[in-house]
Amino acid sequence: MKRDFGFSVAERRILSKLDTPQRIQDHIDRLAYNMEEDGDTFYSPREVLRRRQADCVESAVFAAAALRFHGFPPLLLDLTANRNDSDHVLAVFQRDGRWGAIGKSKYAFFTYREPVYKNMRELAMSYFDLYFNCKGEKTMRSFSKDPLDLARFDGRGWMTSPKHLFYIATFLDKIPHERIVPRGRERMLRRVIPLDREAGELWIRRSGLLTKLKRDKY
């Protein structure tokens, strides 16, 4: 019998329909992007269901919970950036020994990955050339060597808590990461060409958020 993990009947009804990684990604795509206009948030999966909005890390944790509901372990991959950009978090899963990912981002191409990657490095590197900021700088610098299993936080009720889950972000910062770009070699990276920048920024340009992001970051 499937565990309910503390979710209500109505919540389980929604989660029961998200029975593949693809359907979880489709659900996340339909959520509004949480711009945290009233301050930093880290909503639990229950709060994401209630509010129907989520940012990058909230979406990843929600996806991990939905995967767990259907028998997968609830795993996260952390991608870190330089000081001119933000980190990115994804839920990851395995099928037939290959890794895939589920996620949400303000930038295009930064979400779903099919389960075709042999290991965490392969999967993480699929985001490297697409990971850039408003200046066109490639900013990804490292990835977590092993996925974080959120089951370690079951005692804190992470799936259904009414409180923010900032402790997960703190823990992600502390786990071992593998550096991609050697220190002192950042200037050798080629800038993103204008066409790729326009494609990646399509959503935030259409929503009028590009100017706000530049102002807040720089």
C-alpha beads as a LAMMPS data file, in Angstrom:
LAMMPS data file: protein, C-alpha beads

218 atoms
217 bonds

1 atom types
1 bond types

-500.0 500.0 xlo xhi
-500.0 500.0 ylo yhi
-500.0 500.0 zlo zhi

Masses

1 110.0

Atoms # bond

1 1 1 0.000 0.000 0.000
2 1 1 1.331 3.418 -0.955
3 1 1 2.294 5.713 1.923
4 1 1 0.435 8.998 2.176
5 1 1 3.421 10.897 3.719
6 1 1 0.988 13.085 5.645
7 1 1 -0.715 14.559 2.584
8 1 1 -4.474 15.119 2.639
9 1 1 -6.903 13.213 0.432
10 1 1 -7.151 16.189 -1.936
11 1 1 -3.361 16.542 -2.107
12 1 1 -2.926 12.816 -2.750
13 1 1 -5.459 13.051 -5.549
14 1 1 -3.236 15.576 -7.328
15 1 1 -0.011 13.704 -6.614
16 1 1 -1.471 10.402 -7.777
17 1 1 -1.843 11.872 -11.272
18 1 1 1.811 12.896 -11.382
19 1 1 2.921 9.309 -11.845
20 1 1 5.832 9.861 -14.230
21 1 1 8.734 12.329 -14.206
22 1 1 7.317 13.863 -17.371
23 1 1 3.947 14.534 -15.738
24 1 1 5.655 16.043 -12.707
25 1 1 7.561 18.388 -15.010
26 1 1 4.346 19.285 -16.846
27 1 1 2.713 20.175 -13.524
28 1 1 5.657 22.333 -12.486
29 1 1 5.594 24.102 -15.849
30 1 1 2.009 25.150 -15.144
31 1 1 2.878 26.698 -11.770
32 1 1 3.433 30.439 -11.566
33 1 1 7.045 31.387 -10.882
34 1 1 7.453 32.594 -7.298
35 1 1 9.353 35.897 -7.556
36 1 1 9.507 36.264 -3.750
37 1 1 8.341 39.879 -3.952
38 1 1 7.644 40.010 -0.200
39 1 1 10.947 38.424 0.862
40 1 1 12.748 35.083 0.684
41 1 1 10.621 31.955 0.763
42 1 1 11.181 28.215 0.780
43 1 1 7.739 26.656 0.606
44 1 1 7.199 22.972 1.340
45 1 1 5.550 20.707 -1.269
46 1 1 2.220 21.119 0.562
47 1 1 2.514 24.915 0.366
48 1 1 3.421 24.704 -3.322
49 1 1 0.239 22.728 -3.930
50 1 1 -1.771 25.276 -1.964
51 1 1 -0.237 28.413 -3.472
52 1 1 0.233 27.066 -7.013
53 1 1 3.542 28.840 -7.368
54 1 1 7.180 27.931 -6.814
55 1 1 10.693 29.119 -7.524
56 1 1 13.641 26.968 -8.558
57 1 1 14.398 25.205 -5.270
58 1 1 10.727 24.975 -4.225
59 1 1 9.950 23.280 -7.548
60 1 1 12.839 20.856 -7.123
61 1 1 11.732 19.870 -3.612
62 1 1 8.128 19.522 -4.772
63 1 1 9.283 17.306 -7.647
64 1 1 11.334 15.195 -5.237
65 1 1 8.244 14.724 -3.055
66 1 1 6.109 13.778 -6.069
67 1 1 8.759 11.302 -7.218
68 1 1 8.838 9.789 -3.733
69 1 1 5.059 9.465 -3.705
70 1 1 5.492 7.125 -6.679
71 1 1 8.362 5.068 -5.307
72 1 1 11.461 7.023 -6.308
73 1 1 13.928 8.309 -3.702
74 1 1 13.602 12.102 -3.157
75 1 1 16.929 13.355 -4.527
76 1 1 18.307 16.830 -5.288
77 1 1 21.216 17.990 -7.459
78 1 1 22.768 21.352 -6.577
79 1 1 24.458 23.509 -9.234
80 1 1 26.436 26.480 -7.960
81 1 1 27.263 29.717 -9.746
82 1 1 29.805 32.511 -9.354
83 1 1 28.982 35.639 -7.370
84 1 1 27.289 37.251 -10.392
85 1 1 24.529 34.665 -10.573
86 1 1 22.278 32.379 -8.525
87 1 1 22.595 28.671 -7.777
88 1 1 20.141 26.216 -9.330
89 1 1 18.573 23.097 -7.798
90 1 1 16.979 20.137 -9.580
91 1 1 15.193 16.950 -8.568
92 1 1 16.943 13.947 -10.089
93 1 1 15.774 10.410 -10.807
94 1 1 17.047 7.193 -12.337
95 1 1 15.571 4.928 -14.983
96 1 1 17.403 1.857 -16.238
97 1 1 20.541 3.068 -14.513
98 1 1 20.543 6.477 -16.237
99 1 1 19.898 9.857 -14.639
100 1 1 17.378 12.540 -15.554
101 1 1 16.221 15.779 -13.921
102 1 1 13.133 17.889 -13.211
103 1 1 13.251 21.619 -12.558
104 1 1 11.924 25.125 -13.019
105 1 1 13.772 28.292 -13.991
106 1 1 13.267 31.837 -15.210
107 1 1 15.545 30.881 -18.097
108 1 1 14.725 28.520 -20.945
109 1 1 16.465 25.135 -21.341
110 1 1 17.046 24.863 -17.582
111 1 1 14.333 22.414 -16.695
112 1 1 13.764 18.794 -17.709
113 1 1 16.439 16.318 -18.750
114 1 1 15.648 12.906 -20.152
115 1 1 17.107 9.973 -18.173
116 1 1 20.012 9.303 -20.536
117 1 1 22.997 10.486 -18.431
118 1 1 25.406 7.962 -16.881
119 1 1 26.282 9.910 -13.741
120 1 1 25.900 13.203 -11.884
121 1 1 28.730 14.845 -13.782
122 1 1 27.234 14.049 -17.185
123 1 1 23.852 15.339 -16.052
124 1 1 25.247 18.497 -14.471
125 1 1 27.406 19.310 -17.491
126 1 1 24.337 19.270 -19.740
127 1 1 23.494 22.641 -18.139
128 1 1 26.946 24.251 -18.320
129 1 1 26.812 26.125 -21.647
130 1 1 23.244 27.249 -20.944
131 1 1 24.048 28.581 -17.470
132 1 1 24.595 32.303 -17.984
133 1 1 23.628 35.635 -16.448
134 1 1 22.218 38.866 -17.856
135 1 1 25.711 39.925 -18.951
136 1 1 26.166 36.808 -21.064
137 1 1 28.767 35.321 -18.710
138 1 1 28.831 31.537 -18.290
139 1 1 28.522 31.284 -14.525
140 1 1 28.141 27.650 -13.460
141 1 1 31.075 26.640 -11.251
142 1 1 30.340 23.351 -9.465
143 1 1 27.817 20.597 -8.807
144 1 1 27.068 18.374 -5.823
145 1 1 29.062 15.152 -6.160
146 1 1 26.234 13.010 -4.811
147 1 1 22.521 13.798 -4.865
148 1 1 21.030 14.888 -1.541
149 1 1 18.422 12.436 -0.244
150 1 1 15.671 14.507 1.380
151 1 1 14.547 11.497 3.412
152 1 1 17.169 12.598 5.954
153 1 1 14.789 15.456 6.833
154 1 1 11.690 13.306 7.401
155 1 1 11.848 14.083 11.114
156 1 1 11.271 17.752 10.287
157 1 1 8.213 17.050 8.124
158 1 1 9.664 18.675 5.003
159 1 1 6.922 17.400 2.691
160 1 1 3.979 18.965 4.515
161 1 1 5.441 21.612 6.818
162 1 1 3.699 25.025 7.033
163 1 1 7.128 26.504 7.816
164 1 1 9.850 27.502 5.376
165 1 1 12.505 24.898 4.572
166 1 1 15.578 27.122 4.623
167 1 1 17.510 24.392 6.443
168 1 1 17.574 22.384 3.194
169 1 1 19.283 25.251 1.358
170 1 1 21.795 25.549 4.208
171 1 1 22.553 21.831 4.012
172 1 1 22.988 21.968 0.219
173 1 1 25.655 24.630 0.683
174 1 1 27.628 22.311 2.978
175 1 1 27.686 19.065 0.988
176 1 1 30.734 18.243 -1.195
177 1 1 30.745 19.808 -4.653
178 1 1 32.966 19.166 -7.654
179 1 1 34.436 22.296 -9.210
180 1 1 34.118 22.602 -12.978
181 1 1 36.079 25.727 -13.898
182 1 1 39.582 25.878 -12.346
183 1 1 40.171 28.997 -10.275
184 1 1 41.810 31.714 -12.320
185 1 1 40.489 30.322 -15.620
186 1 1 37.090 32.027 -15.626
187 1 1 38.228 34.737 -18.044
188 1 1 38.982 32.109 -20.661
189 1 1 35.289 31.225 -20.986
190 1 1 33.652 32.494 -24.158
191 1 1 30.671 34.765 -23.641
192 1 1 27.251 33.569 -24.728
193 1 1 26.373 34.725 -28.249
194 1 1 23.406 37.149 -28.580
195 1 1 21.128 34.556 -30.222
196 1 1 21.561 32.100 -27.357
197 1 1 21.027 34.876 -24.821
198 1 1 17.786 35.921 -26.487
199 1 1 16.558 32.319 -26.548
200 1 1 17.443 31.745 -22.900
201 1 1 15.882 35.032 -21.775
202 1 1 12.688 34.623 -23.808
203 1 1 10.377 34.105 -20.825
204 1 1 11.782 36.877 -18.666
205 1 1 11.814 39.275 -21.619
206 1 1 8.163 38.566 -22.391
207 1 1 7.188 38.931 -18.744
208 1 1 9.044 42.233 -18.358
209 1 1 11.320 40.851 -15.638
210 1 1 14.678 41.251 -17.369
211 1 1 15.156 44.867 -16.268
212 1 1 14.212 43.946 -12.683
213 1 1 16.661 41.047 -12.616
214 1 1 19.497 43.244 -13.876
215 1 1 18.683 45.904 -11.304
216 1 1 18.471 43.459 -8.412
217 1 1 21.645 41.564 -9.358
218 1 1 23.926 44.288 -10.596

Bonds

1 1 1 2
2 1 2 3
3 1 3 4
4 1 4 5
5 1 5 6
6 1 6 7
7 1 7 8
8 1 8 9
9 1 9 10
10 1 10 11
11 1 11 12
12 1 12 13
13 1 13 14
14 1 14 15
15 1 15 16
16 1 16 17
17 1 17 18
18 1 18 19
19 1 19 20
20 1 20 21
21 1 21 22
22 1 22 23
23 1 23 24
24 1 24 25
25 1 25 26
26 1 26 27
27 1 27 28
28 1 28 29
29 1 29 30
30 1 30 31
31 1 31 32
32 1 32 33
33 1 33 34
34 1 34 35
35 1 35 36
36 1 36 37
37 1 37 38
38 1 38 39
39 1 39 40
40 1 40 41
41 1 41 42
42 1 42 43
43 1 43 44
44 1 44 45
45 1 45 46
46 1 46 47
47 1 47 48
48 1 48 49
49 1 49 50
50 1 50 51
51 1 51 52
52 1 52 53
53 1 53 54
54 1 54 55
55 1 55 56
56 1 56 57
57 1 57 58
58 1 58 59
59 1 59 60
60 1 60 61
61 1 61 62
62 1 62 63
63 1 63 64
64 1 64 65
65 1 65 66
66 1 66 67
67 1 67 68
68 1 68 69
69 1 69 70
70 1 70 71
71 1 71 72
72 1 72 73
73 1 73 74
74 1 74 75
75 1 75 76
76 1 76 77
77 1 77 78
78 1 78 79
79 1 79 80
80 1 80 81
81 1 81 82
82 1 82 83
83 1 83 84
84 1 84 85
85 1 85 86
86 1 86 87
87 1 87 88
88 1 88 89
89 1 89 90
90 1 90 91
91 1 91 92
92 1 92 93
93 1 93 94
94 1 94 95
95 1 95 96
96 1 96 97
97 1 97 98
98 1 98 99
99 1 99 100
100 1 100 101
101 1 101 102
102 1 102 103
103 1 103 104
104 1 104 105
105 1 105 106
106 1 106 107
107 1 107 108
108 1 108 109
109 1 109 110
110 1 110 111
111 1 111 112
112 1 112 113
113 1 113 114
114 1 114 115
115 1 115 116
116 1 116 117
117 1 117 118
118 1 118 119
119 1 119 120
120 1 120 121
121 1 121 122
122 1 122 123
123 1 123 124
124 1 124 125
125 1 125 126
126 1 126 127
127 1 127 128
128 1 128 129
129 1 129 130
130 1 130 131
131 1 131 132
132 1 132 133
133 1 133 134
134 1 134 135
135 1 135 136
136 1 136 137
137 1 137 138
138 1 138 139
139 1 139 140
140 1 140 141
141 1 141 142
142 1 142 143
143 1 143 144
144 1 144 145
145 1 145 146
146 1 146 147
147 1 147 148
148 1 148 149
149 1 149 150
150 1 150 151
151 1 151 152
152 1 152 153
153 1 153 154
154 1 154 155
155 1 155 156
156 1 156 157
157 1 157 158
158 1 158 159
159 1 159 160
160 1 160 161
161 1 161 162
162 1 162 163
163 1 163 164
164 1 164 165
165 1 165 166
166 1 166 167
167 1 167 168
168 1 168 169
169 1 169 170
170 1 170 171
171 1 171 172
172 1 172 173
173 1 173 174
174 1 174 175
175 1 175 176
176 1 176 177
177 1 177 178
178 1 178 179
179 1 179 180
180 1 180 181
181 1 181 182
182 1 182 183
183 1 183 184
184 1 184 185
185 1 185 186
186 1 186 187
187 1 187 188
188 1 188 189
189 1 189 190
190 1 190 191
191 1 191 192
192 1 192 193
193 1 193 194
194 1 194 195
195 1 195 196
196 1 196 197
197 1 197 198
198 1 198 199
199 1 199 200
200 1 200 201
201 1 201 202
202 1 202 203
203 1 203 204
204 1 204 205
205 1 205 206
206 1 206 207
207 1 207 208
208 1 208 209
209 1 209 210
210 1 210 211
211 1 211 212
212 1 212 213
213 1 213 214
214 1 214 215
215 1 215 216
216 1 216 217
217 1 217 218
